[in-house]
Amino acid sequence: MLMLLLVSSLEAGDWSRSDSAREAVVMGALYVDWAQTREIQAHPERWEEMNGMIGHQPGQVNRYFLASALCHAGIAYLLPERERKVWQYVTIGLEAGCIGNNYSISVRVSF
């Protein structure tokens, strides 16, 4: 109920094109991280997943990244403009670090 009240209290002008662009970058980064994680899970003889929250089964990986994407977008929508921007940029930085680390240990994905 509290969530519904918070969402209903937002005005349409609170979310900008810049917010949408940053959130699209977040979603793209989550997608690449998800694909790399599935690659890691498919080759346990080569790599080990370091995030203990993800689990070891493909279904767990899929649920984790779906929940991450939904929660991130929901939190971003609820935050005031300044905090939303910080939330999005911090996530982009963290995801870039994960993607870069995976790439450095030769985790590749094809789209």
Backbone hydrogen bonds, N-H to C=O, Kabsch-Sander energy under -0.5 kcal/mol:
donor,donor_aa,acceptor,acceptor_aa,energy
5,L,1,M,-2.1
6,L,2,L,-2.4
7,V,3,M,-2.6
8,S,4,L,-2.5
9,S,5,L,-1.2
10,L,6,L,-0.5
10,L,7,V,-1.2
14,D,11,E,-1.9
15,W,12,A,-0.9
16,S,14,D,-0.5
20,S,16,S,-2.0
21,A,17,R,-2.6
22,R,18,S,-2.7
23,E,19,D,-2.5
24,A,20,S,-2.1
25,V,21,A,-1.9
26,V,22,R,-2.3
27,M,23,E,-2.6
28,G,24,A,-2.4
29,A,25,V,-2.6
30,L,26,V,-2.8
31,Y,27,M,-2.1
32,V,28,G,-2.2
33,D,29,A,-2.7
34,W,30,L,-2.7
35,A,31,Y,-2.5
36,Q,32,V,-2.6
37,T,33,D,-2.6
38,R,34,W,-2.4
39,E,35,A,-1.8
40,I,36,Q,-2.5
41,Q,37,T,-2.6
42,A,38,R,-1.8
43,H,39,E,-0.8
43,H,40,I,-0.9
46,R,43,H,-1.8
47,W,43,H,-2.0
52,G,50,M,-1.0
54,I,51,N,-1.5
55,G,51,N,-0.6
60,Q,57,Q,-0.6
61,V,57,Q,-2.1
62,N,58,P,-2.6
63,R,59,G,-2.3
64,Y,60,Q,-2.6
65,F,61,V,-2.3
66,L,62,N,-2.3
67,A,63,R,-2.7
68,S,64,Y,-2.5
69,A,65,F,-2.4
70,L,66,L,-2.5
71,C,67,A,-2.8
72,H,68,S,-2.6
73,A,69,A,-2.3
74,G,70,L,-2.3
75,I,71,C,-2.8
76,A,72,H,-2.8
77,Y,73,A,-2.2
78,L,74,G,-1.6
79,L,75,I,-1.7
84,R,80,P,-2.8
85,K,81,E,-2.1
86,V,82,R,-1.8
87,W,83,E,-2.9
88,Q,84,R,-2.7
89,Y,85,K,-2.7
90,V,86,V,-3.0
91,T,87,W,-1.9
92,I,88,Q,-2.5
93,G,89,Y,-2.4
94,L,90,V,-2.6
95,E,91,T,-2.9
96,A,92,I,-2.5
97,G,93,G,-2.0
98,C,94,L,-2.2
99,I,95,E,-3.0
100,G,96,A,-2.7
101,N,97,G,-2.5
102,N,98,C,-2.6
103,Y,99,I,-2.6
104,S,100,G,-2.3
105,I,101,N,-1.1
105,I,102,N,-0.6
106,S,103,Y,-1.8
107,V,102,N,-2.7
108,R,106,S,-0.9
